[in-house]
Amino acid sequence: MNYKIAVLTGYWTPGIMVEFLHGINRFAMQGTTSVFIFNSFGGIDSKSPNYIGEYNIFELPNWKDFDGIIIEGNLLMSDEIRQKVWKDVRASGVPAVVADYPLEGCPFIGVNNYKAMCEIVEHLITQHNCHIIHFISGPEWHLENQERLKAYQDTLKKFGLPIDDSMIHSGNFRIEAGMKAVDEIIESKAMPDAIVCSNDEMAIGACEALKTHGIQVPGDVRITGFDGIKSAQDYSPSITTIYRYHNGQGYEAMRMILRRIQGFDIPKQMDSEYRLEKTESCGCASSRDEFDRSLRVRHFHEEYYKQEYLAKQEILHEQILEASTLRELTDSLRKNESMFGCRGVEVFLNRDFYDSVRTGMREYRENGYPEEFVAMNSDEKIMTRKEVLDFHAGSPNGGEIVMCYPLHFKSRSFGFLVLNGYSQAVDRDMLHGTLTLIDLAIENLRTKKVLHDYNKKLDELYVHDPLTGLYNRFGYERFGEELFSRNREERKPMLIAFADMDRLKEINDSLGHDLGDYAIKIIADILKKVCSSRQIAVRYGGDEFLLLGSCSCEGDKEILKDRIMDALGEFNRNSPVSPPLGMSIGFCFSPADDSRSLGECVRIADQRMYEEKQKRKMDRGKS
């Protein structure tokens, strides 16, 4: 049996996410499950255009297509998104498990934050004789932070130590928040014995700020963190923290969801393992020499991998920026897919976005995904969401893992990218930069298409008369000269007709300029109608027109004139407009061996048109 499991996670703290996914992958490799990981680089502000594009990945799955769902709630940093995701998952009726961040009505696995934080604070009091202890808090709304803050407060009360609001400093889980809090403490000129931080990043920030002010850690102030991220271990001094076994947590989450799918009862809450890592920042002994040796080895391998990856990324970057089509861009990704350290990379573009790029339309999607996608790696085959899912589900026995990432520019959704198999680029925290380059390359290609189409439209406007749609004088200079030169080279005879509309001023004065414009358009339509594929029609001036192109012989001028006059007569017979429309036309026949220029031929046709116009006026005067 192959169960399809969806895993929803984020990139807020890469180290935690990587360890959690290692546990997921370790379970998946045993078979019986195909895992689809939907990963986002979104942050706290769900209204940020870029984060809208990131969190859109959670609109991609149809939850009912899965047998079970795991939500890594702590890494979905926007509470609005977290609650929306849970609302949608819950409404689907598909079994779910949440890790690290409790959601109402969902079985939960995670660290007992209250118990773990109590251990840290009690350690500072009993082992290091700390009495004045400050706390750097995470976001007030964050449940884990609330539990850790309460544990800090309750432990100080338990030991009868002083506590007030001035000892609690607000933060947001980032390094800068730890630095800012330390600056506040120094300004108060009341240095505590210890500073307890709600996570490791703020603990590192606090240490950095203290160093800036010449204050020693742990000699002058002791610092603790929470989470056990890799950078806290690598930092000097290494941070005393709560190490959370996220690898084991991911594995247990998979075991829990599988048992729930199979109908077994599972606990509503399961505490995952942790340990208090007592190291340098609180003043405990550390085997730093041995650790430093292993750290140097690890840093060497990481730096080597990073340089190799960046070199490949530079090649990819050059190729995708040079791509002139979506297909070329996708082919470049396929050629460089080894850099991702997985079995393959696939691109699925929203069909509406794909069509808009091809047609130059400006419409784009912000929320959700269409029902159909263009599989760029499968000869641009059209696939539904379910077909994409079934296609990647793998063997009947499971063991597959698929990682899905949004493709977007700010809030504009392009589609999504699939990594087949677990990617080493995720482990080394390199993927985000590469995806950003791909996003920018797609947007660059889309923008170039839009600009190309705009320029094409501007060029059309530049050479066409807006009233009649005929070529204007610019069009005549570009295409008339080109046509004339080509016919000369091919030794074809040409016919140039110069036409002038009769009595336009009379129509404008008696009937108004709108009707005058209407009359001009009628003349233009007649010229379009009689114009062959070998000829072009031009509005040469206000009521002057040119028609030029190749012909068979000089006798064609009478045939052309008769066609024009017949069309004009037919309009007049069926039109209530008075006076009737008329045209005076002059012709210039240019044989194949003619040495005259186009300009000379036009002047001759113009002169003959003028002569005919004068004759027509005299004829009207006699009548």
C-alpha positions as CSV (number, residue, x, y, z in Angstrom):
1,M,0.0,0.0,0.0
2,N,1.3,3.4,-0.9
3,Y,-0.1,6.3,1.2
4,K,0.2,9.8,-0.1
5,I,1.4,12.2,2.7
6,A,1.5,16.0,2.4
7,V,4.0,17.8,4.6
8,L,3.6,21.6,5.0
9,T,6.6,23.5,6.3
10,G,8.5,26.8,6.1
11,Y,12.0,28.1,6.0
12,W,11.9,30.4,9.0
13,T,14.7,28.5,10.8
14,P,16.5,26.4,8.1
15,G,18.3,24.2,10.6
16,I,15.1,23.1,12.3
17,M,13.4,22.5,9.0
18,V,16.3,20.5,7.6
19,E,16.4,18.2,10.7
20,F,12.6,17.8,10.7
21,L,12.7,16.8,7.0
22,H,15.5,14.4,7.5
23,G,13.2,12.5,9.9
24,I,10.4,12.6,7.4
25,N,12.7,11.3,4.7
26,R,14.2,8.6,6.9
27,F,10.7,7.2,7.5
28,A,9.6,7.6,3.8
29,M,12.6,5.5,2.6
30,Q,11.2,2.5,4.4
31,G,8.4,2.4,1.9
32,T,4.6,2.4,2.2
33,T,4.4,6.3,1.8
34,S,5.0,8.9,-0.9
35,V,5.7,12.2,0.6
36,F,4.9,15.6,-1.0
37,I,6.6,18.5,0.8
38,F,5.1,21.9,0.2
39,N,7.7,24.4,1.4
40,S,7.5,28.2,1.7
41,F,10.0,30.9,2.4
42,G,7.3,33.2,3.9
43,G,7.7,35.2,7.0
44,I,5.5,36.8,9.7
45,D,3.9,39.5,7.5
46,S,1.5,37.6,5.3
47,K,0.5,40.8,3.5
48,S,4.0,41.4,2.1
49,P,3.8,40.9,-1.7
50,N,6.7,38.5,-1.6
51,Y,5.3,36.4,1.2
52,I,1.9,36.3,-0.6
53,G,3.7,34.6,-3.4
54,E,5.5,32.2,-1.1
55,Y,2.5,31.2,1.0
56,N,0.5,30.6,-2.2
57,I,2.2,27.2,-2.4
58,F,-0.3,26.0,0.3
59,E,-3.2,26.7,-2.2
60,L,-1.7,24.2,-4.6
61,P,-2.8,20.9,-3.1
62,N,-6.3,19.5,-3.0
63,W,-6.1,18.0,0.4
64,K,-8.6,15.3,-0.4
65,D,-6.1,13.9,-2.8
66,F,-3.9,12.9,0.2
67,D,-4.3,10.1,2.7
68,G,-2.7,12.2,5.5
69,I,-1.2,15.6,6.3
70,I,1.6,16.8,8.5
71,I,1.9,20.5,9.4
72,E,5.2,21.8,10.8
73,G,3.3,24.7,12.5
74,N,6.2,26.4,14.1
75,L,7.9,27.1,10.8
76,L,4.7,28.7,9.3
77,M,5.6,32.0,10.9
78,S,2.4,33.9,9.9
79,D,-0.3,33.0,12.4
80,E,-2.9,34.1,9.8
81,I,-1.5,31.6,7.3
82,R,-1.2,28.9,9.9
83,Q,-4.8,29.2,10.9
84,K,-6.0,29.4,7.3
85,V,-4.1,26.2,6.4
86,W,-5.4,24.4,9.4
87,K,-9.0,25.5,8.6
88,D,-8.7,24.2,5.0
89,V,-7.1,20.9,6.1
90,R,-9.6,20.4,8.8
91,A,-12.5,21.0,6.4
92,S,-11.1,18.3,4.0
93,G,-11.6,15.6,6.7
94,V,-8.2,14.1,5.9
95,P,-6.3,12.9,9.0
96,A,-3.6,15.4,10.1
97,V,-0.9,15.8,12.7
98,V,0.8,19.0,13.7
99,A,4.4,19.4,15.0
100,D,5.8,22.1,17.3
101,Y,2.8,24.4,17.3
102,P,-0.5,23.2,18.8
103,L,-3.6,23.7,16.6
104,E,-7.1,23.2,18.1
105,G,-8.4,19.7,17.4
106,C,-5.3,18.3,15.8
107,P,-3.0,15.6,17.4
108,F,0.2,17.3,18.4
109,I,3.9,16.3,18.7
110,G,6.4,18.8,20.2
111,V,8.7,19.8,23.0
112,N,7.2,20.7,26.4
113,N,8.4,24.3,26.2
114,Y,7.3,25.1,29.7
115,K,9.1,22.2,31.3
116,A,12.3,22.8,29.2
117,M,12.5,26.5,30.0
118,C,12.0,25.8,33.7
119,E,15.1,23.6,33.5
120,I,17.2,26.4,32.0
121,V,16.2,29.0,34.5
122,E,16.5,26.7,37.4
123,H,20.0,25.7,36.2
124,L,21.1,29.4,36.2
125,I,19.7,29.8,39.7
126,T,21.0,26.6,41.4
127,Q,24.2,26.0,39.5
128,H,25.4,29.6,38.8
129,N,23.9,31.5,41.7
130,C,22.1,34.0,39.4
131,H,19.5,36.2,41.1
132,I,18.8,39.0,38.6
133,I,17.6,37.4,35.4
134,H,16.2,39.2,32.4
135,F,14.2,37.6,29.6
136,I,14.2,38.5,25.8
137,S,10.8,37.5,24.5
138,G,9.7,36.4,21.0
139,P,6.4,37.7,19.5
140,E,3.7,38.0,22.1
141,W,1.2,36.0,20.0
142,H,3.5,33.1,19.6
143,L,2.3,30.1,21.7
144,E,5.8,28.6,22.2
145,N,7.1,32.0,23.4
146,Q,4.1,32.4,25.7
147,E,4.9,29.0,27.4
148,R,8.6,29.9,27.7
149,L,7.9,33.3,29.2
150,K,5.5,31.8,31.7
151,A,8.1,29.2,32.7
152,Y,10.6,32.0,33.3
153,Q,8.2,33.9,35.4
154,D,7.0,30.9,37.4
155,T,10.6,29.7,38.1
156,L,11.7,33.1,39.4
157,K,8.6,33.2,41.7
158,K,9.3,29.6,42.8
159,F,12.8,30.7,44.1
160,G,11.5,34.0,45.4
161,L,13.6,36.1,43.1
162,P,12.6,39.6,41.9
163,I,10.6,40.0,38.7
164,D,8.9,43.0,37.0
165,D,8.0,44.2,33.5
166,S,11.3,46.1,33.1
167,M,13.1,42.7,33.1
168,I,11.2,41.4,30.1
169,H,12.2,42.7,26.7
170,S,10.1,42.3,23.6
171,G,11.6,40.7,20.4
172,N,10.8,38.7,17.3
173,F,13.1,35.7,17.4
174,R,15.7,37.4,15.2
175,I,19.4,38.3,16.0
176,E,18.6,42.0,15.8
177,A,16.0,41.7,18.6
178,G,18.6,40.3,20.9
179,M,21.0,43.1,20.2
180,K,18.3,45.7,20.7
181,A,17.3,44.2,24.0
182,V,20.9,44.3,25.3
183,D,21.1,48.0,24.3
184,E,18.0,48.7,26.4
185,I,19.6,46.8,29.4
186,I,22.8,48.8,29.1
187,E,20.9,52.1,28.9
188,S,19.2,51.1,32.2
189,K,22.6,50.8,33.9
190,A,21.4,47.7,35.8
191,M,23.3,44.8,34.4
192,P,21.6,41.4,35.3
193,D,23.4,38.2,36.3
194,A,21.9,36.4,33.3
195,I,19.8,36.9,30.2
196,V,17.4,34.1,29.2
197,C,16.4,34.3,25.5
198,S,13.3,32.7,24.0
199,N,15.4,31.3,21.1
200,D,19.0,30.8,20.0
201,E,19.1,33.6,17.4
202,M,18.2,36.3,20.0
203,A,20.8,34.7,22.3
204,I,23.5,35.1,19.6
205,G,22.3,38.7,19.1
206,A,22.6,39.4,22.8
207,C,26.1,38.0,22.9
208,E,27.2,40.2,19.9
209,A,25.8,43.3,21.5
210,L,27.5,42.6,24.8
211,K,30.8,42.1,23.1
212,T,30.4,45.5,21.4
213,H,30.2,47.1,24.8
214,G,33.1,45.1,26.2
215,I,31.0,42.9,28.4
216,Q,32.2,39.3,28.8
217,V,30.0,36.2,28.3
218,P,29.8,34.3,30.6
219,G,32.3,36.3,32.8
220,D,30.0,39.3,33.3
221,V,26.7,38.0,32.1
222,R,25.4,34.5,31.4
223,I,23.3,33.9,28.3
224,T,21.0,31.0,27.4
225,G,18.9,30.3,24.3
226,F,16.4,27.7,23.1
227,D,16.1,25.3,20.1
228,G,19.6,24.0,19.6
229,I,20.2,25.3,16.1
230,K,23.6,24.6,14.5
231,S,24.7,28.2,14.5
232,A,24.3,28.3,18.3
233,Q,26.6,25.3,18.6
234,D,29.1,26.9,16.2
235,Y,29.1,30.3,17.9
236,S,31.7,31.3,20.4
237,P,30.9,31.1,23.2
238,S,28.7,28.1,22.3
239,I,25.1,28.8,23.5
240,T,23.6,27.0,26.4
241,T,20.3,25.9,25.0
242,I,17.5,23.3,24.8
243,Y,18.4,20.9,22.0
244,R,15.3,19.6,20.3
245,Y,15.5,16.3,18.4
246,H,13.7,17.5,15.2
247,N,15.0,14.6,13.2
248,G,13.2,12.2,15.6
249,Q,10.2,14.5,15.7
250,G,9.8,14.3,12.0
251,Y,10.1,10.5,12.1
252,E,7.5,10.2,14.9
253,A,5.2,12.6,13.1
254,M,5.2,10.2,10.1
255,R,4.6,7.2,12.4
256,M,1.7,9.0,14.0
257,I,0.0,10.0,10.8
258,L,0.4,6.5,9.3
259,R,-1.2,4.9,12.4
260,R,-4.0,7.5,12.3
261,I,-4.6,6.7,8.6
262,Q,-4.7,3.0,9.4
263,G,-7.4,3.6,12.0
264,F,-5.3,3.3,15.2
265,D,-5.8,5.6,18.2
266,I,-3.0,8.1,18.7
267,P,-2.4,10.4,21.7
268,K,-3.8,14.0,21.4
269,Q,-0.4,15.2,22.5
270,M,3.0,13.6,22.4
271,D,6.1,15.2,24.0
272,S,9.2,14.9,21.8
273,E,12.6,14.5,23.3
274,Y,15.0,17.3,24.2
275,R,18.1,17.8,26.3
276,L,19.5,20.8,28.2
277,E,22.8,21.5,26.4
278,K,25.0,23.2,29.1
279,T,27.9,24.8,27.4
280,E,30.0,28.0,27.4
281,S,27.5,30.9,27.4
282,C,26.2,30.0,30.9
283,G,29.7,29.2,32.2
284,C,29.6,25.4,32.1
285,A,32.6,23.4,31.1
286,S,33.0,22.7,27.4
287,S,35.2,20.3,25.4
288,R,35.9,23.2,23.0
289,D,39.2,21.9,21.7
290,E,37.7,18.7,20.4
291,F,34.6,20.5,19.2
292,D,36.7,23.1,17.4
293,R,38.5,20.3,15.5
294,S,35.2,18.8,14.3
295,L,33.8,22.2,13.6
296,R,36.8,23.1,11.3
297,V,36.3,19.8,9.4
298,R,32.6,20.6,9.0
299,H,33.2,24.1,8.0
300,F,35.7,22.9,5.4
301,H,33.2,20.6,3.8
302,E,30.4,23.2,3.9
303,E,32.7,25.9,2.4
304,Y,33.8,23.4,-0.3
305,Y,30.2,22.5,-1.1
306,K,29.2,26.2,-1.1
307,Q,31.9,27.2,-3.6
308,E,31.0,24.3,-5.9
309,Y,27.3,25.2,-5.7
310,L,27.8,28.9,-6.3
311,A,30.0,28.2,-9.4
312,K,27.2,26.0,-10.8
313,Q,24.6,28.6,-9.9
314,E,26.5,31.3,-11.8
315,I,26.5,29.1,-14.9
316,L,22.7,28.5,-14.5
317,H,22.1,32.2,-13.9
318,E,23.8,33.2,-17.1
319,Q,21.9,30.6,-19.1
320,I,18.4,31.4,-17.8
321,L,18.9,35.1,-18.2
322,E,19.9,34.5,-21.9
323,A,16.8,32.4,-22.5
324,S,14.3,34.0,-24.9
325,T,11.5,31.5,-24.3
326,L,10.1,29.6,-21.4
327,R,11.2,26.4,-23.0
328,E,14.8,27.5,-23.3
329,L,14.7,28.6,-19.6
330,T,13.4,25.2,-18.6
331,D,16.0,23.4,-20.7
332,S,18.7,25.3,-18.9
333,L,17.4,24.1,-15.6
334,R,17.3,20.5,-16.8
335,K,20.9,20.8,-18.0
336,N,22.1,22.0,-14.6
337,E,19.8,19.9,-12.4
338,S,22.8,18.0,-10.8
339,M,23.5,21.1,-8.7
340,F,20.3,20.5,-6.7
341,G,21.6,17.1,-5.5
342,C,18.3,15.2,-6.2
343,R,17.0,12.9,-8.9
344,G,15.6,15.7,-11.1
345,V,14.0,19.1,-11.4
346,E,10.7,19.8,-13.0
347,V,8.8,23.0,-13.8
348,F,5.0,23.3,-13.9
349,L,3.7,26.7,-15.0
350,N,0.2,27.9,-14.5
351,R,-1.5,27.5,-17.8
352,D,-3.0,31.0,-17.6
353,F,0.5,32.5,-17.0
354,Y,2.0,30.3,-19.8
355,D,-0.6,31.5,-22.2
356,S,-0.2,35.2,-21.1
357,V,3.6,35.0,-21.8
358,R,3.0,33.6,-25.3
359,T,0.3,36.1,-26.1
360,G,1.8,39.1,-24.3
361,M,-1.3,39.6,-22.1
362,R,-0.7,41.4,-18.8
363,E,-3.2,39.4,-16.7
364,Y,-1.7,37.4,-13.8
365,R,-2.8,35.4,-10.8
366,E,-2.2,36.2,-7.2
367,N,-4.3,33.8,-5.2
368,G,-4.4,30.1,-5.7
369,Y,-3.5,28.1,-8.8
370,P,-5.5,27.1,-11.9
371,E,-6.8,23.6,-12.5
372,E,-4.4,23.1,-15.4
373,F,-0.6,23.3,-15.6
374,V,1.9,23.2,-18.4
375,A,4.5,20.5,-17.7
376,M,7.6,22.2,-19.2
377,N,9.8,19.1,-18.8
378,S,7.2,16.9,-20.6
379,D,7.0,18.7,-24.0
380,E,4.7,21.3,-22.5
381,K,2.0,18.8,-21.9
382,I,-1.2,20.1,-20.2
383,M,-1.8,18.3,-16.8
384,T,-4.4,18.8,-14.1
385,R,-3.4,19.0,-10.4
386,K,-4.4,15.4,-9.8
387,E,-2.4,14.2,-12.8
388,V,0.7,16.0,-11.5
389,L,0.2,14.4,-8.1
390,D,-0.4,10.9,-9.5
391,F,2.5,11.3,-11.8
392,H,4.9,11.8,-8.9
393,A,3.4,9.3,-6.5
394,G,6.0,6.8,-7.6
395,S,5.9,3.0,-7.2
396,P,2.9,1.2,-5.6
397,N,5.2,0.5,-2.6
398,G,6.0,4.1,-1.9
399,G,9.4,5.4,-0.8
400,E,9.1,8.6,-2.9
401,I,9.7,12.1,-1.7
402,V,8.8,15.2,-3.7
403,M,9.6,18.8,-2.8
404,C,7.4,21.6,-4.2
405,Y,8.3,25.3,-4.2
406,P,6.4,28.3,-5.5
407,L,7.6,30.1,-8.6
408,H,6.5,33.8,-8.4
409,F,7.5,37.4,-8.6
410,K,6.3,39.2,-5.5
411,S,2.6,38.3,-5.4
412,R,2.4,37.2,-9.1
413,S,2.2,33.4,-9.4
414,F,4.0,31.6,-12.2
415,G,3.6,28.0,-11.1
416,F,5.7,25.7,-9.0
417,L,9.0,23.8,-9.1
418,V,9.4,20.2,-8.2
419,L,12.5,18.5,-6.8
420,N,12.3,14.7,-7.2
421,G,13.9,13.3,-4.1
422,Y,15.5,15.0,-1.1
423,S,17.7,17.9,-2.2
424,Q,21.2,18.5,-0.8
425,A,20.7,22.2,-1.6
426,V,18.1,22.3,1.1
427,D,20.5,20.8,3.6
428,R,23.1,23.5,2.9
429,D,20.6,26.4,2.9
430,M,21.4,27.3,-0.7
431,L,18.1,26.7,-2.4
432,H,16.4,30.0,-1.6
433,G,19.0,32.0,-3.6
434,T,18.6,29.7,-6.6
435,L,14.8,29.9,-6.6
436,T,15.0,33.7,-6.4
437,L,17.2,33.7,-9.5
438,I,14.8,31.4,-11.3
439,D,11.8,33.7,-10.3
440,L,13.7,36.8,-11.5
441,A,14.6,35.1,-14.8
442,I,11.0,34.1,-15.5
443,E,9.8,37.7,-14.6
444,N,12.6,39.1,-16.8
445,L,11.4,36.9,-19.7
446,R,7.8,37.9,-19.1
447,T,8.8,41.6,-19.0
448,K,10.8,41.3,-22.2
449,K,7.7,39.8,-23.9
450,V,5.5,42.6,-22.7
451,L,8.0,45.2,-23.8
452,H,8.4,43.6,-27.1
453,D,4.7,43.6,-27.7
454,Y,4.4,47.2,-26.5
455,N,7.2,48.2,-28.9
456,K,5.4,46.3,-31.7
457,K,2.2,48.1,-30.9
458,L,4.0,51.5,-30.8
459,D,5.7,50.6,-34.1
460,E,2.3,49.8,-35.6
461,L,1.0,53.2,-34.3
462,Y,4.1,54.9,-35.7
463,V,3.6,53.7,-39.3
464,H,-0.2,53.5,-39.4
465,D,-2.8,56.3,-39.6
466,P,-5.1,56.0,-36.5
467,L,-8.2,57.2,-38.4
468,T,-8.0,54.8,-41.4
469,G,-5.6,52.1,-40.5
470,L,-3.7,52.7,-43.7
471,Y,0.1,53.3,-43.7
472,N,0.9,57.0,-42.9
473,R,3.9,59.0,-44.3
474,F,6.3,57.1,-41.9
475,G,4.9,53.8,-43.2
476,Y,5.3,55.0,-46.7
477,E,8.9,55.9,-46.2
478,R,9.7,52.5,-44.6
479,F,7.6,50.1,-46.6
480,G,7.0,52.0,-49.8
481,E,10.6,52.6,-50.4
482,E,11.4,48.9,-49.5
483,L,8.7,47.7,-51.9
484,F,9.9,49.9,-54.7
485,S,13.5,48.8,-54.3
486,R,12.6,45.1,-54.2
487,N,10.5,45.4,-57.4
488,R,13.4,47.3,-59.0
489,E,15.8,44.4,-58.1
490,E,13.4,41.8,-59.3
491,R,12.8,43.9,-62.5
492,K,9.1,44.1,-62.1
493,P,7.0,47.1,-63.5
494,M,5.2,49.2,-60.9
495,L,2.1,51.4,-60.8
496,I,1.8,54.4,-58.5
497,A,-1.7,55.9,-58.0
498,F,-2.1,59.3,-56.3
499,A,-5.7,60.0,-55.2
500,D,-7.3,63.1,-53.8
501,M,-10.8,63.1,-52.2
502,D,-13.2,65.6,-53.9
503,R,-15.1,68.3,-51.9
504,L,-13.9,67.3,-48.4
505,K,-14.0,70.9,-47.3
506,E,-17.6,71.2,-48.5
507,I,-18.5,68.1,-46.5
508,N,-16.7,69.4,-43.3
509,D,-18.3,72.9,-43.6
510,S,-21.9,71.7,-44.3
511,L,-22.1,68.4,-42.4
512,G,-19.4,68.7,-39.8
513,H,-15.9,67.2,-39.3
514,D,-17.3,63.9,-37.8
515,L,-18.9,63.2,-41.1
516,G,-15.8,64.4,-42.9
517,D,-13.8,61.8,-41.0
518,Y,-16.4,59.2,-41.9
519,A,-16.0,60.1,-45.6
520,I,-12.2,59.7,-45.3
521,K,-12.6,56.3,-43.7
522,I,-14.9,55.2,-46.6
523,I,-12.3,56.2,-49.2
524,A,-9.6,54.3,-47.2
525,D,-11.8,51.2,-47.0
526,I,-12.4,51.3,-50.8
527,L,-8.6,51.5,-51.3
528,K,-8.0,48.6,-49.0
529,K,-10.6,46.6,-50.9
530,V,-9.1,47.1,-54.3
531,C,-5.5,46.8,-53.0
532,S,-3.9,43.5,-54.0
533,S,-1.3,41.5,-52.0
534,R,1.4,43.1,-54.2
535,Q,0.4,46.6,-53.3
536,I,0.2,48.9,-50.3
537,A,-2.2,51.8,-49.6
538,V,-1.1,55.0,-47.8
539,R,-2.9,58.0,-46.4
540,Y,-0.4,60.5,-47.7
541,G,-2.0,63.6,-46.2
542,G,-5.4,65.0,-45.0
543,D,-7.4,63.9,-48.0
544,E,-4.6,62.5,-50.2
545,F,-3.9,58.8,-50.7
546,L,-1.3,56.7,-52.4
547,L,-1.5,53.2,-53.8
548,L,1.6,51.6,-55.1
549,G,2.9,48.1,-56.0
550,S,3.9,45.8,-58.9
551,C,1.7,45.4,-61.9
552,S,1.6,43.4,-65.2
553,C,1.5,46.3,-67.7
554,E,0.6,49.9,-68.1
555,G,-3.0,48.9,-68.9
556,D,-3.5,47.9,-65.3
557,K,-4.0,51.5,-64.3
558,E,-7.4,51.6,-66.1
559,I,-8.4,48.3,-64.5
560,L,-7.5,49.7,-61.0
561,K,-9.3,53.0,-61.7
562,D,-12.4,51.2,-62.8
563,R,-12.4,49.1,-59.6
564,I,-12.1,52.2,-57.4
565,M,-14.8,54.1,-59.2
566,D,-17.1,51.1,-59.3
567,A,-16.7,50.7,-55.5
568,L,-17.2,54.4,-55.0
569,G,-20.4,54.4,-57.1
570,E,-21.8,51.5,-55.2
571,F,-21.3,53.3,-51.9
572,N,-22.9,56.5,-53.3
573,R,-26.0,54.6,-54.6
574,N,-26.6,53.2,-51.1
575,S,-25.7,56.2,-49.0
576,P,-27.8,59.2,-48.0
577,V,-24.7,61.4,-47.7
578,S,-24.8,64.5,-50.0
579,P,-22.8,65.6,-51.8
580,P,-21.7,62.2,-53.1
581,L,-18.2,61.1,-52.5
582,G,-15.7,61.4,-55.3
583,M,-12.0,61.0,-56.0
584,S,-9.5,62.4,-58.5
585,I,-6.7,59.9,-59.4
586,G,-3.5,60.3,-61.2
587,F,-1.2,57.4,-62.3
588,C,2.4,56.9,-63.0
589,F,3.5,53.7,-64.7
590,S,7.2,52.7,-64.0
591,P,8.5,50.0,-66.3
592,A,11.0,47.4,-65.1
593,D,14.0,49.3,-66.6
594,D,12.8,52.7,-65.3
595,S,15.6,54.8,-63.8
596,R,13.2,57.2,-62.0
597,S,13.1,57.2,-58.2
598,L,9.9,56.6,-56.2
599,G,9.7,60.2,-55.3
600,E,9.8,61.3,-58.9
601,C,7.1,58.8,-59.8
602,V,4.9,60.0,-56.9
603,R,5.3,63.6,-58.1
604,I,4.3,62.7,-61.7
605,A,1.2,60.8,-60.3
606,D,0.4,63.8,-58.1
607,Q,0.6,66.2,-61.1
608,R,-1.7,64.0,-63.2
609,M,-4.1,63.8,-60.3
610,Y,-4.2,67.6,-60.1
611,E,-4.9,67.8,-63.8
612,E,-7.8,65.4,-63.5
613,K,-9.2,67.3,-60.5
614,Q,-9.2,70.5,-62.5
615,K,-10.9,68.8,-65.4
616,R,-13.6,67.4,-63.0
617,K,-14.2,70.8,-61.5
618,M,-14.7,72.3,-64.9
619,D,-17.0,69.5,-65.9
620,R,-19.1,70.1,-62.7
621,G,-19.2,73.9,-63.5
622,K,-20.6,73.2,-67.0
623,S,-23.3,71.0,-65.6
